[in-house]
Amino acid sequence: MIFLLVLCIFFIVFGIVRLKWNPVVVLFIASLFVAQIFKLSAAETIEVITKGFSKTLGSIGLIIAFGTIIGVFLEKMGLGEALIVHLLDGKKKSQKKTALITNLAGFIIAIPVFCDSGFIVLSSLIKNIANRYRLNKTVLIVALSTGLYAAHVFVPPTPGPLAAISLIEANFIQVMLGGLLIGLITSLTGYWYAVNQKDKSEHQESIENVSTITPSLAGVGPILVPLFLIALGVLSLRFESNELAIMQLIQFIGNPIIALFIGVLWIIWLARGEDAQQRLNWVETAFQKAGPVLLVTGVGGAFGAVIGQGLEVNSELFSGFSPLMGLLLIFGVSAFFKSLQGSSTVAILTTSSLAVSLLPSLGLDTELSKTFVVLSIGAGAMTFSHVNDSYFWVVSKFGDLNTSNALKAHSIATLLQGIVALCVILLGFLLLG
């Protein structure tokens, strides 16, 4: 049986990498294959798949949609560029300080924005800053790429971590706070690697302007305010006076769906000066981007549900693993999927689907343990970004790095980030788990 499950994993990788099939198609076929492994009837197979699909989307569908709207508006309005310009304004343009600001700004911006989109939007600004102030371009490019990447795999409402929370049924606020902490440490690891680059290439003075955008921190509100409201809502649950109207209001606006919708209203208000049809087009663009993510997330949930149905009576397969070994196993599976097929989001979804039914056998079924499971999956899903990852080519092409330099700079940085993240996660589990 284990051999057949391993064969199923290789089929997923082969279908996505070699056959170039869409992950939705591959995961659906894998769901049918697993159903046959566990000898589910035709009726049971369809029921489990549809219930797994609807359950997953029912919990995170609107969150992904609203988060994508915020991300598209930030991108179209240039608020990410404005944030970096504002943070750099009036600062001495030293190499390390500029790289640190770039890294942390990328980390913040990537919370609602896909890392590849964020890099495409910001890379020209970063190269311009490097040329204008005669700084090392490779250092700033890697600082940006690793900052964006850290939030992409660790911090909800980025779709990958959000899907993992739904599939694993982890505590949202614990993952969010843990993701922010691990993500920040991981982001700074990328910064450290970036500023220790050996590339000493010279840069000519740029004749372009750094930015024509008015510096403003207003664009950070739609990102940070929903996170603050979610944290506030969870904290309010700890008070005994939950019956008070004010507490009920806090818990309502602290719900992730409502909190992100408030972020949507904020970003739309910031865009009030734009043409009305333009704003409608941006919302439509957001829904077009969210659609594929929703589909693959839903099918990932269906795949996990089929595995769960079969493993209910086969849980002894992994009963010999300790919780710590279980986290290492989950990290390894996620890193395996990431390294072989490239997409961090697909690696997170597939690993979460496989892991959810193994948690009781691995001793990782408590609320806190599930948080560490989600974080371990995220750490694996960033280890490491190389030639089969679309983000690698975005960084290479838009960062003006040849393939060799991109492998030495960006890929090794992401490998280091994943290893550091795993070490911190395991240490945290030993102390708190």
RADAVEN-V379996 format. One record per backbone hydrogen bond with DSSP energy under -1.0 kcal/mol. CO is the residue of the C=O (numbers start at 0). NH is the residue of the N-H. Records with the same first field share a line. If there is no record, write none. Layout:
CO->NH / NH
This chain:
0->4
1->5
2->6
3->7
4->8
5->9
6->10
7->11
8->12
9->13
10->14
11->15
12->16
13->17 / 18
14->20
21->25
22->26
23->27
24->28
25->29
26->30
27->31
28->32
29->33
30->34
31->35
32->36
33->37
34->39
40->44
41->45
42->46
43->47
44->48
45->49
46->50
47->51
48->52
49->53
50->54
51->55
52->56
53->57
54->58
55->59
56->60
59->63
60->64
61->65
62->66
63->67
64->68
65->69
66->70
67->71
68->72
69->73
70->74
71->75
72->76
73->78
77->81
78->82
79->83
80->84
81->85
82->86
83->87
84->88
87->90
91->93
93->97
94->98
95->99
96->100
97->101
98->102
99->103
100->104
101->105
102->106
103->107
104->108
105->109
107->110
108->112
113->117
114->118
115->119
116->120
117->121
118->122
121->125
122->126
123->127
124->128
125->129
126->130
127->131
128->132
129->134
135->139
136->140
137->141
138->142
139->143
140->144
141->145
142->146
143->147
144->148
145->149
146->150
147->151
148->152
149->153
150->154
154->157
157->161
158->162
159->163
160->164
161->165
162->166
163->167
164->168 / 169
170->174
171->175
172->176
173->177
174->178
175->179
176->180
177->181
178->182
179->183
180->184
181->185
182->186
183->187
184->188
185->189
186->190
187->191
188->192
189->193
190->194
193->196
216->219
217->220
219->222 / 223
220->224
223->227
224->228
225->229
226->230
227->231
228->232
229->233
230->234
231->235
234->237
235->238
239->241
240->243
243->247
244->248
245->249
246->250
247->251
248->252
249->253
251->254
254->258
255->259
256->260
257->261
258->262
259->263
260->264
261->265
262->266
263->267
264->268
265->269
266->270
268->271
270->273
274->278
275->279
276->280
277->281
278->282
279->283
280->284
281->285
282->286
283->287
284->288
285->289
286->290
289->293
290->294
291->295
292->296
293->297
294->298
295->299
296->300
297->301
298->302
299->303
300->304
301->305
302->306
303->307
304->308
305->309
306->310
307->311
310->313
313->316
314->317
315->318
317->320
321->325
322->326
323->327
324->328
325->329
326->330
327->331
328->332
329->333
330->334
331->335
332->336
333->337
334->338
335->339
336->340
337->341
342->346
343->347
344->348
345->349
346->350
347->351
348->352
349->353
350->354
351->355
354->357
357->361
358->363
365->369
366->370
367->371
368->372
369->373
370->374
371->375
372->376
373->377
374->378
375->379
376->380
378->381
379->382
385->388
388->392
389->393
390->394
391->395
392->396
393->397
394->398
395->400
401->405
402->406
403->407
404->408
405->409 / 410
406->411
408->412
409->413
410->414
411->415
412->416
413->417
414->418
415->419
416->420
417->421
418->422
419->423
420->424
421->425
422->426
423->427
424->428
425->429
426->430
427->431
428->432
